[in-house]
Amino acid sequence: MTDTRSGGGSGQADGKAADRVRRMNRADRREQILDAATRAFARSGFAATGLDDVAAEAAITRVLLYRHFDSKAALYRAVLDRACERLAEQVGTDGFGDEAIPALLEAAAADPDGFRLLFRHASREPEFRDLTDALAAASVDTTRRNLAGRLPEGPWAEWAARLIPALAVEAVIAWLDTGRPDPAAAAGRIRASIHGVIAAAAGAP
C-alpha cells in the first residue's frame, strides 16, 4: 500500500511538472529556448554544442525543442538574428555619434553572451559568415557616411571607416572580458580611442 501511494505521488509530481512545461505558450517557450541556446553556444561554441545540450540547458526534452527548431543550424541562426534585433533596438541602425557608444555598451551588458556570439564566434563559422559579413559591411557603410563631413575622401577616410567599427566592437568585448570596469567611464575611454583614429586619419599630430 505504501509503495502504491508513493508511486502515485511521484506520478502526480511528474504530471504537474509536465503540465508546467505544456502551460508555457509558444512564444514564451521559443524565448526560453533561445536564452538557453545563447548560453550553451557561448559556453562551448557551435561545433561542440548539440541540441541535447541546449535541451538540458532549457530543462526541456529534445522532442519539445524540435517543435520549435528543426536543426542546430536553424537554432543558431535564430540566436544570432535575435542578437542583431536587440542590438538594433538599443543602438539603432545609423548610429555614430557620441551617444552610440554608451548604447553599444548597454546592449553588450544586457546580453553579453549574444554579443560575443554575434561579434566573436559567428564570424569563425563559414555557415554564418553571410550574417556577420552583412553586419560588418553595414557598420562600415554607416561609419563612412558619418565621416564624410569630417574627413576628406581618400584612402585614409576609408581606413578610418573600416577601423572604427572593428575598434568599437573589440573595445566592448575587451570591456566585457575584463569584468566591465568603470562602467561610467568606459564609454568615454572608447570614444577617445575612436576620436584618435579620426585625428590620425585627418593627419593631425
N, C-alpha and C positions, 0 to 999 in steps of 0.2 A: 504493500500500500504506500509505504513511504517513497519507494523508488518510483512508483507511478506518478505520485504527486510531484516529486522533484522533476521528473521528465516533463510533466505538463507545464511546470513553471518555466523550465528552460525553453520549451517550445513557445510559450507565451512571450517570453522576453525576446526570442528571435523574431517572432511575428511583429512585435512592437518596433524592433529595430528596422525590419523590412518596411513596415508602414511609414516610418520616418523617411526612409530612402525614397519611397514612392510619393510621399506628400510634396516633395520639392518640385516646383513647376519647372518646365523645360528650360526656360531662360536662366533661372537661378542655378539649375544643375549645370548648364553649359558654363556659366561663370565659375562655378566651383571647380569644374574640371580644368578650365583654363588657368585658374590660380594654382592648382596643384601641378599642372604641367609646366608652368613657368618656373616654379621652384625646382622641380625634378630636372628639367633640362638645364637650368642654370647651375645646378649642383654637379651634374655628371656629363653634360654635353649631349648633343643629338644622337650620335652614334651609340653611345654607351647606355642610353636610356630607352627602355622598352615600354610598351603600353602597360605591361603588368606593373612596372614601377610607378607609372602615373596613376593607375587604378589604386594601388596601395597608398600612394600619397593622398589621394582623394577619398580613401576609405570607401570605395565602391567596387563593384565587380567589373571584370573586363567586359562582360556582356552589356552592362549598362553603359560603359564607356563607348562601346561600338555603336550604340544607338545615336550617339552624337557625332562621332568621328570614325570614319571607316579605315583610317590608316594613320601611322605615326607621322608621316609627312603632312597629311591634312591637318593634324592637330598642331604640329609645329608651326605651320604657316598661319593657322588661326591665332596662335600665341603671338607671332610677330605682327600680324595685322592689328591685333588689339593694342599692342605696344605702340605701333605707329599712330593709331587713332588717339590714344591717350596723350601721346606727345603733341600731336597737332592741336588737341583741345587746350592744352596748357601753354604751349609755346606759340601756336599759330603756324601758318604756312609761309609767311612772308616776313618773319621777324628778323631784325638785325640790330635794332637799336639797343641802348644800354639796358632796357627792361627785359630783353630776350634772355640774357644770361641768368638772372635770378629765376626766371620762369623755367629755364632748362634745368637748373639745379633742383628746383621744387619737383619737377617731373621725375627726375632721376631718384630723388629721395623718396618719392611716393611709390615708385615701382622699380627699385634697384635691380631686381632680377630681370625684369623685362627690358630695362635699359641696357644692361650688359648683353643680354641675348641679341638685341637688335643691333648694337654697335660693335660688339666684340666677337660673339660666337657665330652669328649667322653669316658673316662675310667669309668665314672659313668653310662653309658648306656650299659646294657648287650648285646643289639643287635649289638654293635660296638666294643665289647671288643676284638674280633679277630684281628682287625686292631691295636688297641693300645697295645695289648699283643705282637703282632709280632714286632711292632716298639720298644718296651721296650727290648724284647729279642735280637733283632739285636744290639741295643745300648750296652747292657751288653756284648755281644759276641765281639764287636769291642773293647770295653774297656779291656776285658780280654786278647785279643791278644796283644794289645799295652802295657799292663803291664807285659807281660811275661818276658821281659828282664830287668825289673826294680824291680820286687818283686819275691821272691821265691814262688814256688807253695805251696798252702795250704789254710786253711780257711780264713786267713787274706787277701790274694790276692783276693779270691772270694768275701769277704766282700767289698773290695775296688771296684772291678769290678761292683758290684751291686749298691753301694752307689754313685759312681761318676756320672753316667748318671742322676740319680734322683736329685742329688745335683745341677748339671749344669742347668737342666730344671727348677727346683724350684727357683733357683737363678735368672734366666732370667725372670720368671713370676713375682717374687717379684720386680724385677727392673722395669718391665712394670707397675705394680700396684702402685708403689711409684712415678710414673711420670718420669721415665727414668733419674735418677740423674747422674750427672757427666759421660756422655757417653764416654768421652775419657779415664776415669779411671775405668769404670765398668768392662771391660774385665780383667784388672789386679787384681781387687778385687776377681772376681770369680775364676780366675786362682790360686790365692793364697790359696783360700779355698780348691781347688782340690789338690794342692800340699800338703796341710796339711793332707788330707785324705791319700795320698800316704805315707807321712812320718809316719803317725800313723800306717798304715798297715805294714810298714817296721820295726816298733818298735823304731823309732827314738824318743829321749826325747823331 
